[in-house]
Amino acid sequence: MASEAVLNLNESNFQSEISSSTVPVIVDFWAEWCGPCRMLTPILEQLADEKGSAVKVAKVNVDENPNLAAQFGVRSIPMLLFIKNGEVKETVVGVQSKDALARKVDALA
């Protein structure tokens, strides 16, 4: 990933990163082979860079973390979770514009 502002989450660090966050979190469930996922990655990187410390942007590779994908009922990717205070507030499936994602983050702030 090009942006250092985007975290890679896995089964060992997911809970600690999400539960310790004092800002809204976007979690992107994705896979290398998924074309729409690759389209969404630069959008999420831009959002992470622009929002800075106001949001935490993270990615979970569903092929490497099947238990997390199952835990959150991932059936289609990309799937985004919008989390605040450790609780999933919204789920979105598919590619979204940066503006649409920014509005969702701002609504959680």
C-alpha positions as CSV (number, residue, x, y, z in Angstrom):
1,M,0.0,0.0,0.0
2,A,1.3,3.4,-0.9
3,S,-0.1,5.4,2.1
4,E,1.3,4.9,5.5
5,A,-1.9,6.3,6.9
6,V,-3.8,3.1,6.1
7,L,-3.4,0.3,8.6
8,N,-3.3,-3.4,7.7
9,L,-5.4,-5.3,10.2
10,N,-5.4,-9.0,10.8
11,E,-6.9,-11.4,13.4
12,S,-4.2,-10.7,15.9
13,N,-4.4,-6.8,15.9
14,F,-8.0,-6.1,14.8
15,Q,-9.7,-5.9,18.2
16,S,-6.9,-3.8,19.8
17,E,-6.8,-1.3,16.9
18,I,-10.5,-0.9,16.8
19,S,-11.3,-0.8,20.5
20,S,-8.5,1.6,21.3
21,S,-9.5,4.1,18.6
22,T,-10.8,7.4,19.8
23,V,-11.8,8.4,16.2
24,P,-14.2,6.8,13.7
25,V,-12.7,3.8,11.8
26,I,-13.3,2.7,8.3
27,V,-12.4,-0.9,7.8
28,D,-12.1,-2.1,4.2
29,F,-12.6,-5.9,3.6
30,W,-10.8,-6.6,0.3
31,A,-8.7,-9.1,-1.7
32,E,-5.8,-8.8,-4.2
33,W,-7.9,-10.4,-7.0
34,C,-10.8,-8.0,-6.6
35,G,-10.9,-5.3,-9.3
36,P,-13.3,-3.0,-7.5
37,C,-11.2,-3.4,-4.3
38,R,-8.2,-2.1,-6.3
39,M,-10.3,0.9,-7.5
40,L,-11.2,1.7,-3.9
41,T,-7.7,1.6,-2.5
42,P,-6.4,5.0,-3.8
43,I,-9.7,6.6,-2.7
44,L,-9.2,5.3,0.9
45,E,-5.5,6.3,0.9
46,Q,-6.5,9.9,-0.2
47,L,-9.2,10.1,2.5
48,A,-6.7,8.8,5.1
49,D,-4.1,11.4,4.1
50,E,-6.7,14.3,4.0
51,K,-8.5,13.5,7.2
52,G,-5.3,12.7,9.1
53,S,-5.9,12.0,12.8
54,A,-9.7,12.6,12.5
55,V,-10.2,9.1,11.1
56,K,-8.5,5.7,11.1
57,V,-8.6,3.8,7.8
58,A,-7.8,0.1,7.9
59,K,-7.8,-2.8,5.5
60,V,-8.5,-6.5,6.1
61,N,-7.5,-9.0,3.4
62,V,-10.3,-11.5,3.4
63,D,-8.2,-14.3,1.9
64,E,-5.6,-13.9,4.7
65,N,-8.2,-13.4,7.5
66,P,-11.2,-15.6,6.7
67,N,-12.3,-15.7,10.4
68,L,-12.7,-11.9,10.5
69,A,-14.5,-11.9,7.2
70,A,-16.9,-14.5,8.6
71,Q,-17.3,-12.7,11.9
72,F,-18.5,-9.6,10.1
73,G,-20.6,-11.5,7.5
74,V,-18.6,-10.4,4.5
75,R,-20.3,-11.9,1.4
76,S,-19.3,-9.3,-1.2
77,I,-16.2,-7.2,-1.4
78,P,-15.2,-4.5,-1.1
79,M,-17.2,-4.1,2.1
80,L,-16.6,-1.1,4.3
81,L,-17.5,-1.0,8.0
82,F,-17.9,2.4,9.7
83,I,-17.1,2.0,13.3
84,K,-17.3,4.4,16.2
85,N,-16.5,3.5,19.8
86,G,-15.9,-0.1,18.8
87,E,-19.4,-0.4,17.4
88,V,-20.3,-0.9,13.7
89,K,-22.5,2.1,12.8
90,E,-22.8,1.5,9.0
91,T,-21.9,-1.1,6.4
92,V,-21.4,-0.3,2.7
93,V,-20.7,-2.7,-0.1
94,G,-19.0,-1.6,-3.3
95,V,-16.9,1.3,-4.6
96,Q,-17.8,4.7,-3.1
97,S,-16.6,8.2,-4.0
98,K,-14.2,9.9,-1.7
99,D,-16.9,12.6,-1.0
100,A,-19.4,9.9,-0.1
101,L,-17.0,8.3,2.3
102,A,-16.0,11.6,3.8
103,R,-19.6,12.5,4.5
104,K,-20.1,9.2,6.3
105,V,-17.0,9.8,8.4
106,D,-18.1,13.3,9.2
107,A,-21.5,12.1,10.3
108,L,-19.8,9.8,12.9
109,A,-17.5,12.5,14.3
